[in-house]
């Protein structure tokens, strides 16, 4: 029961986080953002750090589309956060 609850929590945290980040800068249509959120949540069941890396990397394209300087700043901050933190739960909380 405890393992199942942990996996469900991992899926839901990554799916909701990636959906919120993908909707932050409107680059992807809403249904694509929802599908990507579910795919990244499913990927988080096996590889949580890789899925969070992709969840933070994909909205960078939308930020760069809106304004190149904001996008590069977002990308640099996101990359530095992911480089400095090794536990995926700390990345999710940041």
C-alpha positions as CSV (number, residue, x, y, z in Angstrom):
1,X,0.0,0.0,0.0
2,X,2.8,2.4,0.9
3,X,4.7,1.8,-2.4
4,X,1.5,2.3,-4.4
5,X,0.8,5.6,-2.6
6,X,4.4,6.8,-3.2
7,X,4.2,6.0,-6.9
8,X,0.8,7.7,-7.2
9,X,2.2,10.8,-5.4
10,X,5.2,10.9,-7.7
11,X,2.9,10.7,-10.8
12,X,0.6,13.4,-9.6
13,X,3.2,15.8,-8.4
14,X,5.2,15.6,-11.7
15,X,2.1,15.7,-13.9
16,X,0.6,18.7,-12.2
17,X,4.0,20.5,-12.0
18,X,4.7,19.9,-15.7
19,X,1.1,21.0,-16.7
20,X,1.4,24.2,-14.7
21,X,4.8,25.0,-16.3
22,X,3.6,24.2,-19.8
23,X,0.6,26.5,-19.4
24,X,2.7,29.3,-17.9
25,X,4.0,30.5,-21.3
26,X,1.3,29.8,-24.0
27,X,3.4,27.9,-26.6
28,X,1.7,24.5,-26.7
29,X,-2.1,24.1,-27.1
30,X,-3.9,23.1,-23.9
31,X,-4.6,19.6,-25.0
32,X,-0.9,19.0,-25.9
33,X,0.1,20.5,-22.6
34,X,-2.2,18.0,-20.8
35,X,-0.9,15.1,-22.8
36,X,2.7,16.1,-22.2
37,X,1.9,16.4,-18.5
38,X,0.5,12.9,-18.3
39,X,3.4,11.5,-20.3
40,X,5.9,13.2,-18.1
41,X,4.0,11.9,-15.0
42,X,4.1,8.4,-16.4
43,X,7.8,8.8,-17.1
44,X,8.3,10.0,-13.5
45,X,7.2,6.6,-12.2
46,X,10.5,5.1,-13.5
47,X,12.8,8.1,-14.0
48,X,11.7,11.1,-11.9
49,X,14.7,13.3,-12.4
50,X,14.6,12.9,-16.2
51,X,10.9,13.7,-16.3
52,X,11.4,16.8,-14.1
53,X,14.3,17.9,-16.4
54,X,12.0,17.6,-19.4
55,X,9.2,19.3,-17.5
56,X,11.4,22.3,-16.8
57,X,13.1,22.3,-20.3
58,X,9.9,22.2,-22.4
59,X,8.4,25.5,-21.2
60,X,11.7,27.2,-22.0
61,X,10.7,27.1,-25.7
62,X,7.5,29.0,-24.9
63,X,9.4,31.5,-22.8
64,X,11.8,32.0,-25.6
65,X,8.9,32.4,-28.0
66,X,7.4,35.2,-25.9
67,X,10.6,37.1,-25.2
68,X,14.2,35.8,-26.0
69,X,15.7,37.4,-22.9
70,X,13.0,36.0,-20.5
71,X,13.5,32.6,-22.2
72,X,17.2,32.5,-21.8
73,X,16.9,33.7,-18.2
74,X,14.4,31.0,-17.5
75,X,16.6,28.4,-19.2
76,X,19.7,29.5,-17.3
77,X,17.9,29.5,-13.9
78,X,16.2,26.1,-14.6
79,X,19.4,24.5,-15.7
80,X,21.3,25.8,-12.7
81,X,18.6,24.5,-10.3
82,X,18.7,21.1,-11.9
83,X,22.5,21.0,-11.9
84,X,22.8,21.9,-8.2
85,X,20.1,19.6,-6.9
86,X,20.4,15.8,-7.0
87,X,17.2,14.7,-5.3
88,X,14.1,15.1,-7.5
89,X,11.8,16.0,-4.6
90,X,13.9,19.1,-3.9
91,X,13.6,20.1,-7.5
92,X,9.8,19.6,-7.3
93,X,9.6,21.8,-4.2
94,X,11.7,24.6,-5.8
